[in-house]
Amino acid sequence: MPTPTLRDLTQRFERTGRIEAILLRPARLAPVLSVAQALVEPGRGLIGDRRSATSRTGDVAQKREVTLLQAEHLPVVAGYLGLPFLDPARLRRNLVVSGLNLLSMRSLFPDVRLQWRLGDDVILEITGTCEPCSLMEAELGEGGYNAMRGHGGVTARVVAGGTLRVGDAVRLAAQPGRNPSTDR
């Protein structure tokens, strides 16, 4: 078997991830709503989230339709802040995902677009990192902004919409000419 290239390795994932929470932000500073399911639409993101109020077109406008947070980072950020637990709603991201390294879900190569299937219908493409904003200092207390740096999650655009549910699997969607489930 030939040694895999970096290009090959960046498209191999041992595990399937899982949606742990779906969070909607109805307005900029309004309390976050935790829901069991949500409708996701291209150009709008999660229906009911403040960003879904207007439809967006074009690559730049669609880069931040959905935000994702790494579930495994919550105890790390809580530890930096001296907290026993950190409710993900305080961090104001849409989806909390476990089991996958979110940063690795974005392709390193401009000619390769990794698309991710969430549940049965929704397909997302990771577009970049989601850096914390100054609100994290107010929400988490002194040092909150720096505790979140490197742990703010990622942004994504919606490729295909549908219904998303807590507990849904997150897996690499089949890329043209390849089957990720057999790439081990």
Backbone as a ProteinNet text record, in pm:
[ID]
protein_1_A
[PRIMARY]
MPTPTLRDLTQRFERTGRIEAILLRPARLAPVLSVAQALVEPGRGLIGDRRSATSRTGDVAQKREVTLLQAEHLPVVAGYLGLPFLDPARLRRNLVVSGLNLLSMRSLFPDVRLQWRLGDDVILEITGTCEPCSLMEAELGEGGYNAMRGHGGVTARVVAGGTLRVGDAVRLAAQPGRNPSTDR
[TERTIARY]
85	0	89.3	68	152.4	129.4	231.7	221.7	123.5	25	-72.4	-7.8	-56	-8.7	-83.7	-35.5	-104.2	-245.8	-258.6	-390.3	-484.4	-432.6	-513.7	-549.1	-450	-470.5	-572.8	-579.1	-673.4	-817.4	-839.1	-974.7	-1012.3	-937.2	-964.8	-1004.8	-1118.7	-1170.3	-1212.2	-1155.7	-1180.6	-1321.3	-1371.3	-1498.9	-1604.4	-1726.9	-1839.9	-1866.2	-1892.6	-1926.1	-2074.3	-2113.6	-2252	-2292.6	-2414.9	-2470.5	-2515.6	-2453.6	-2485.7	-2588.4	-2590.6	-2685.1	-2708.6	-2830.4	-2867	-2913.5	-2850.2	-2876.9	-2912.9	-3021.3	-3066.6	-3053.5	-3006.4	-2993.7	-3095.6	-3214.6	-3320	-3286.6	-3201.3	-3158.2	-3017.1	-2951.1	-2810.1	-2778.9	-2847	-2816.3	-2923.7	-3019.6	-3129.1	-3078.1	-3146.5	-3107.5	-3109.8	-3017.5	-3005.4	-3110.7	-3172	-3271.7	-3210.3	-3222.9	-3178	-3298.5	-3283.3	-3394	-3351.7	-3449.4	-3421.6	-3399.3	-3454.6	-3436.2	-3450.3	-3398	-3407.9	-3408.6	-3474	-3472.9	-3353	-3278.4	-3158.5	-3180.1	-3150.6	-3169.7	-3044.8	-3007.3	-2895.9	-2928.6	-2829.6	-2848.8	-2905.6	-2955.3	-3016.7	-2961.9	-2913.6	-2865.1	-2977.7	-2975.2	-3077.3	-3196.3	-3312.3	-3432.2	-3467.3	-3487	-3512.3	-3392.2	-3275.2	-3155.4	-3157.3	-3098.9	-3101.9	-3042.1	-2946.4	-2881.7	-2971.6	-3080.7	-3170.2	-3273.8	-3276.2	-3378.1	-3368	-3247.6	-3229.3	-3154.1	-3189.3	-3121.6	-2993.5	-2886.7	-2757	-2717.6	-2651	-2598.1	-2451.8	-2379.5	-2237.5	-2151.6	-2030	-1940.1	-1909.3	-1881.9	-1845.5	-1963.5	-2080.9	-2199.5	-2239.2	-2213.2	-2257.2	-2154.8	-2040.7	-1936	-1973.7	-2070.2	-2103.8	-2253.1	-2307.9	-2449.4	-2474.5	-2377.4	-2389.4	-2255.6	-2261.6	-2139.1	-2141.2	-2023.5	-2010.7	-1906.1	-1931.1	-1841.1	-1802.9	-1678.8	-1625.5	-1665.8	-1746.4	-1792.2	-1674.9	-1571.2	-1455.1	-1377.5	-1401.8	-1332.8	-1400.9	-1525.3	-1597.2	-1527.9	-1483.7	-1413.4	-1279.8	-1215.2	-1087.5	-1109.9	-1207.2	-1236.7	-1284.1	-1368.4	-1414.1	-1294.8	-1198.9	-1078.6	-998.5	-984	-910.9	-977.5	-1109.2	-1185.5	-1210.1	-1166.5	-1189	-1333.5	-1403.9	-1544.3	-1555.9	-1650	-1668.3	-1738.8	-1814.9	-1894.1	-1916.5	-1924.1	-1953.3	-2069.1	-2181.3	-2298.3	-2266.9	-2277.2	-2243.3	-2331.3	-2450.3	-2537.6	-2470.7	-2385.3	-2316	-2220.6	-2177.6	-2078.8	-2142.9	-2274.2	-2354.3	-2318	-2284.9	-2264.3	-2389.3	-2413.1	-2535.2	-2534	-2424.1	-2418.5	-2302	-2325.1	-2217.9	-2197.5	-2074.3	-2041.9	-1935.1	-1955.1	-1854.6	-1799.9	-1681.4	-1627.4	-1541.6	-1539	-1456.3	-1380.3	-1259.2	-1181.6	-1235.4	-1309.1	-1373.6	-1274.1	-1157	-1058.5	-1012.8	-1011.7	-969.1	-1078.8	-1197.6	-1308.8	-1303.1	-1207.7	-1189	-1068.8	-1083	-976.2	-855	-736.7	-612.8	-583.9	-651.9	-621.7	-734.7	-701.8	-807.4	-888	-831.7	-903.7	-985.8	-985.8	-1063.1	-1164	-1291	-1396	-1453.5	-1427.5	-1482.6	-1623.8	-1718.2	-1856.5	-1898.6	-1976.4	-2013	-2162.6	-2202.8	-2344.4	-2379.6	-2481.9	-2533.5	-2673.7	-2692.1	-2820.5	-2838.9	-2963.9	-2993.7	-2983.5	-3010.4	-3028.4	-2927.5	-2886.1	-2808.6	-2663.7	-2612.7	-2471.6	-2412.9	-2302.2	-2230.3	-2089.4	-2033.4	-1892.1	-1829.6	-1726.8	-1659.3	-1585.1	-1603.4	-1544.8	-1432.3	-1421.2	-1314.7	-1333.9	-1245.7	-1255.8	-1354.8	-1410.2	-1504.6	-1437	-1370.3	-1296	-1392.7	-1354.4	-1442.6	-1452.8	-1561.8	-1578.6	-1566.4	-1570	-1554	-1667.6	-1781.6	-1891.9	-1851.5	-1751	-1708.6	-1650.8	-1589.5	-1535.9	-1651.4	-1756.3	-1872.3	-1947.6	-1958.9	-2034.6	-1961.6	-1830.2	-1753.6	-1671.7	-1663	-1583.2	-1442.5	-1364.8	-1227.9	-1149.7	-1087	-1011	-1094	-1223.4	-1311.5	-1274.2	-1236.8	-1197.5	-1076.1	-973.6	-851.6	-872.4	-962.2	-991.7	-1053.3	-1128.6	-1195.6	-1104.7	-996.3	-909.1	-858.9	-875.1	-837.3	-944.1	-1051.4	-1159.3	-1295.5	-1296.8	-1421.5	-1504.2	-1448.1	-1522.6	-1495.7	-1590.2	-1575.9	-1706.4	-1694.3	-1809.8	-1832.5	-1956.1	-1987.7	-2096	-2097.8	-2206.7	-2290.9	-2418.6	-2511.1	-2510.1	-2475.8	-2476.4	-2613.5	-2669.4	-2802.6	-2875	-3000.1	-3078.5	-3160.6	-3232.2	-3317.6	-3337.6	-3382.5	-3404.8	-3284.9	-3240.7	-3127.5	-3178.4	-3131.5	-3177.3	-3059.6	-3079.2	-2979.5	-2963.5	-2839.7	-2810.4	-2775.7	-2800.6	-2767.6	-2617.8	-2583.6	-2444.2	-2387	-2256.1	-2181.1	-2071.4	-2074.7	-1977	-1941	-1825.3	-1780.7	-1874.4	-1928.2	-2014.1	-1925.3	-1978.4	-1900.7	-1849.3	-1722.4	-1660.8	-1664.6	-1667.6	-1670.5	-1555.9	-1590.4	-1488.4	-1428.6	-1483.7	-1426.2	-1534.1	-1505.6	-1597.6	-1525.4	-1555.5	-1482.1	-1496.3	-1602.7	-1618.7	-1518.6	-1459.9	-1360.6	-1218.5	-1202.7	-1068.7	-1011.2	-953.3	-897.2	-750.4
-117.7	0	123.7	216.7	336	426.4	501.8	597	707.5	734.5	838.8	976.9	1061.7	1199.5	1284.3	1404.5	1497.3	1523.9	1534	1554.6	1438.4	1314.8	1198.2	1203.3	1232.5	1230.2	1332.4	1448.3	1552.4	1517.7	1405.4	1362.9	1231.6	1194.1	1071	1104.3	1050.2	1073	939.2	904.7	774.5	763	873.2	867.9	952.8	927.6	1010.9	1103.5	1229.7	1323.7	1317.1	1402.2	1403.6	1545.7	1583.7	1712.6	1698.7	1773.1	1769.2	1874	1985.1	2092.8	2177.5	2229.4	2326	2450.2	2562.1	2686.4	2797.4	2866	2976.8	3106.9	3209.5	3343.4	3432.2	3452.9	3526.5	3672.8	3733.2	3871.6	3885.6	3996	4013.8	3985.1	4041.1	4020.5	3941.3	3888.8	3812.3	3679.3	3623.7	3491.7	3386.4	3293.4	3185.2	3079.2	3024.8	2919.9	2785.9	2687.9	2553	2476.7	2417.5	2347.2	2204	2117	1977.2	1957.1	2048.3	2039.2	2177.6	2192.3	2319.7	2294.8	2383.6	2381.7	2463.6	2410	2475.3	2503.5	2627.9	2665	2732.4	2699.3	2770.2	2919.6	3002.1	3146.5	3206.9	3122.6	3173.7	3111.7	2988.5	2921.7	2855.4	2861.7	2799.5	2894.2	2848.3	2931.4	2954.4	3082	3120.4	3188.9	3170.9	3241.3	3381.2	3477.5	3615.6	3629.8	3546.5	3555.9	3505.6	3435.6	3383	3485.4	3601.6	3702	3751.1	3751.7	3793.3	3684.8	3668.7	3571.4	3633.8	3556	3604.8	3529.9	3600.4	3536.6	3575.4	3496.3	3522.6	3456.4	3417.5	3343.8	3417.8	3547.5	3621.7	3628.8	3658.2	3671.7	3540.3	3428.1	3299.4	3230.8	3291.2	3225	3199.4	3273.6	3260.8	3233.3	3139.6	3107.2	3026.9	2944.9	2859.7	2864	2864.2	2855.4	2725	2663.6	2534.9	2547.2	2480.9	2482.2	2339.2	2318.8	2187.4	2155.4	2050.4	2012.8	1984.1	1921.9	1885.5	2006.8	2125	2246.4	2312.4	2276.1	2340.5	2321.9	2200.9	2187.1	2261.7	2273.7	2346.2	2493.9	2555.2	2697.2	2717.1	2627.3	2636.3	2632.6	2545.5	2535.4	2664	2726.4	2853.9	2961	2951.4	3051.9	3013	2893.7	2848.1	2810.6	2769.5	2730.4	2578.3	2522.8	2377.8	2329.2	2417.8	2382.5	2507.6	2493.2	2606.6	2569.1	2637.9	2615.1	2667.9	2584.1	2630.2	2744.4	2761.5	2872.1	3006.8	3012.9	3138.8	3181.1	3086.8	3116.4	3154.8	3140.6	3193.1	3135.4	3006.6	2938.1	2855.5	2822.2	2750.1	2601.6	2533.7	2389.2	2350.2	2259.5	2202.1	2060.5	2032.4	1904.8	1832.8	1703.1	1621.1	1516.9	1463.8	1350.4	1380.7	1504.1	1544.6	1671.5	1682.4	1805.7	1904.2	2004.7	2098.1	2168.3	2201.8	2270.8	2183.6	2052.7	1963.1	1943.1	1992.7	1975.6	2072.8	2164.4	2258.4	2212.2	2209.9	2163	2255.8	2195.7	2273.5	2316	2254.8	2274.6	2349.2	2459.4	2540	2465.1	2360.6	2286.7	2169.8	2152	2045.5	2110	2080.3	2132.3	2016.2	2013.1	1908.9	1949.4	1862.2	1888	1785.9	1832.3	1752.7	1732	1607.2	1572.4	1568.6	1642.3	1645.2	1585.6	1473.7	1405.3	1348.5	1345.9	1287.4	1386	1515.1	1609.2	1722.7	1775.7	1899.5	1873.7	1959	1954.2	2092.1	2095.5	2219.8	2211.4	2328.2	2339.2	2439.6	2396	2483.4	2592.2	2718.2	2830.7	2900.7	2881.8	2947.4	2934.2	3000.4	2998	3104	3082.9	3176.6	3234	3342.4	3404	3463.7	3465.2	3525	3675.9	3732	3877.1	3933.9	4065.3	4131.3	4097.8	4049.1	4010.2	3896.6	3818.2	3706	3756	3871.8	3929.1	3965	4023.9	4060	3934.6	3835.6	3713.4	3623.4	3608.3	3511.4	3574	3706.3	3773.5	3802.6	3861.7	3900.7	3779.4	3796.4	3688.3	3599.9	3625.8	3544.2	3545.8	3664.1	3674.7	3586.3	3597.2	3518	3369.6	3334.7	3193.7	3130.2	3208.6	3158.6	3155	3230.3	3233.3	3093.5	3054.1	2920.2	2815.7	2855.7	2763	2817.5	2914.3	2979.9	2903.6	2797.2	2716.5	2756.5	2721.7	2746.7	2800.8	2860.5	2908.8	2816.3	2816.9	2730.4	2793.4	2747.7	2783.8	2659.3	2681.2	2571	2536.2	2413.1	2364.1	2305.8	2228.1	2169.9	2178.6	2217.8	2235.4	2113.9	2126.8	2020.3	2036.6	1931	1932.8	1872.2	1939.5	1895.5	1869.3	1759.2	1721.7	1696.8	1725.7	1688.7	1536.5	1490.8	1349	1305.1	1391	1356	1335.4	1245.7	1218.3	1330.4	1351.9	1446	1364.5	1358.5	1276.4	1342.2	1307.3	1359	1308.7	1399.7	1360.5	1304.2	1218.2	1158.8	1268.9	1263.9	1357.4	1295	1374.6	1317.3	1218.4	1096.1	997	925.5	945	875.2	841	745.3	701.5	712.5	816.7	836.3	721.5	643.2	534.3	421.7	414.5	312.1	366.4	496	557	541.4	431.5	410.5	389.1
0	0	0	-93	-98.7	22.7	57.5	167.7	128.2	214.1	179.1	178.6	90.9	83.2	185.2	209.3	298.4	246.4	116.9	55.4	92.7	89.3	127.4	275.9	357.9	502.5	549.2	483.8	526.1	493.6	426.1	392.6	460.5	563.6	638.1	780.4	819.3	954	1011.7	1123.7	1186.3	1242.7	1296.5	1367.6	1299.3	1339.9	1301.8	1419.9	1390.8	1496.9	1530.8	1625.8	1673.2	1709.6	1674.8	1716.2	1861.2	1950.4	2093.3	2132.4	2059.6	2091.1	1967.2	1957.3	1853.4	1926.3	1896.2	1968.2	1869.6	1896.9	1812.2	1889.5	1821.5	1879.3	1809.1	1868.5	1799.5	1770.8	1851.8	1830.9	1887.9	1854.9	1889.9	2036.6	2129.6	2271	2344.4	2270.1	2331.2	2384.6	2483.2	2534.1	2422.2	2431	2333.1	2364.3	2259	2273.6	2235.1	2321.9	2292.3	2237.5	2118	2053.9	2019.2	2005.3	1971.6	1822.9	1741.2	1596.9	1536.1	1414.2	1344.6	1194.3	1123.6	978.4	931.9	836.3	784.4	636.3	592.2	451.8	396.5	272.7	207.8	196.6	220.5	213.8	339.9	432.7	554.5	681.7	677	796.8	872.1	1004.8	1088.8	1101.4	1060.2	1066.2	1213.7	1247.4	1385.7	1448.6	1387.6	1432.4	1370.6	1437.4	1388.2	1249.1	1215.3	1084.1	972.1	1005.7	902.1	856.7	920.3	888.8	744.8	688.7	549.7	474.7	350.3	265.4	211.8	209.9	163.2	36.8	-52.2	-172.9	-187.8	-262.9	-285.1	-180.4	-219.6	-130.5	-1.2	-7.2	113.9	209.9	159.4	244.5	309.7	243.1	293.2	383	406.9	484.6	629.4	681.8	824	845	769.7	784.7	912	950.4	1069.2	1142.7	1276.5	1356	1434.6	1446.1	1514.9	1624.5	1734.9	1850.2	1884.7	1920.5	1957.6	2100.8	2120.2	2254.9	2347.9	2295.8	2377.9	2428.4	2371.7	2417.6	2536.5	2563.6	2674.4	2809.1	2845.8	2973.7	2976.5	2861.6	2854.8	2886.7	2818.5	2842.1	2986	3035.6	3175	3269.7	3241.5	3324.9	3325.7	3209.2	3201.3	3286.6	3299.6	3373.8	3519	3558.1	3694.3	3720.8	3617	3631.6	3631.2	3708.6	3705.9	3579.4	3512.8	3395.8	3313.1	3181.9	3094.1	3002.2	3018.5	2934.8	2794.9	2690.3	2555.3	2506.3	2560.9	2520.6	2547.7	2648.7	2681.2	2570.3	2486.5	2382.9	2249.7	2238.4	2127.9	1990.7	1986.4	1858.9	1830.3	1702.7	1665.1	1697.5	1666.8	1682.5	1770.3	1862.9	1943.7	1890.5	1845.5	1781.2	1862.8	1882.9	1950.5	1853.4	1885.1	1812.2	1691.9	1646	1531.9	1565.3	1515.7	1528.5	1425.4	1470	1377.8	1286.1	1336.2	1252.3	1136.9	1156.4	1048.8	944.9	970.2	877.8	760.2	761.8	650.6	569.9	441.6	354.9	360	356.4	347.2	204	109.3	-31.6	-101.6	-172	-234.3	-340.9	-398.3	-502.2	-446	-313.7	-249.4	-155.3	-176.4	-89.5	-11	118.6	205.3	244.4	219.6	256.5	360.8	457.4	573.5	579.5	591.1	604	753	789.2	925.4	920	986.4	977.5	838	792.3	662.1	546.8	571.9	462.3	454.5	567.8	571	529.6	442.2	403.9	425.7	501.3	529.8	474.1	449	414.5	511.5	583.2	679.5	602.3	644.3	570.9	646.8	776.3	850.5	999.8	1072.8	1218.6	1265	1381.8	1441.8	1566.2	1548.6	1658.8	1760.5	1887.7	1988.7	1968.6	2016.6	2010.2	2151.9	2161.3	2291.1	2386.9	2336.7	2425.2	2518.9	2479.9	2564.7	2697.5	2696.5	2820.3	2913.6	2858.4	2939.6	2986.3	2899.7	2931.7	3030.3	3010.8	3089.1	3201.8	3203.1	3305.8	3256	3343.1	3306.8	3255.9	3140.8	3079	2986.9	2977.8	2894.4	2747.7	2698.5	2557.3	2529.4	2612.1	2589.7	2616.9	2707.3	2731.2	2607.1	2531.6	2411.6	2288	2290.4	2171.4	2140	2014.4	1972.2	1999.1	2066.4	2100.6	2058.7	1967.8	1928	1826.9	1770.5	1675.1	1531.9	1444.9	1301.7	1245.1	1127.2	1052.8	933.1	882.2	769.3	682.8	558.6	467.4	444.4	415.6	392.5	243.8	212.4	74.6	41.4	134.7	118.2	251.7	246.2	368.1	404.4	514.4	563.9	712.6	776.9	920.9	991.7	1095.6	1175.8	1317.5	1378.2	1512.2	1605.8	1733.8	1833.8	1826.3	1826.5	1815.2	1674.4	1574.7	1436.4	1419.5	1329.1	1296.2	1209.7	1223.5	1140.4	1074.5	940.8	869.6	737.2	687.3	558.9	450.5	371.2	259.3	149.2	69.4	-40.4	-132	-161.4	-254.1	-393.4	-498.8	-633.6	-653.3	-693.8	-725.9	-607.1	-485	-370.5	-269.1	-186.3	-82.3	51.2	132.8	258.4	355.5	347.4	442.9	418.3	299.1	270.2	272.6	294.8	300.7	439.6	470.4	605.2	597.2
[MASK]
++++++++++++++++++++++++++++++++++++++++++++++++++++++++++++++++++++++++++++++++++++++++++++++++++++++++++++++++++++++++++++++++++++++++++++++++++++++++++++++++++++++++++++++++++++++++

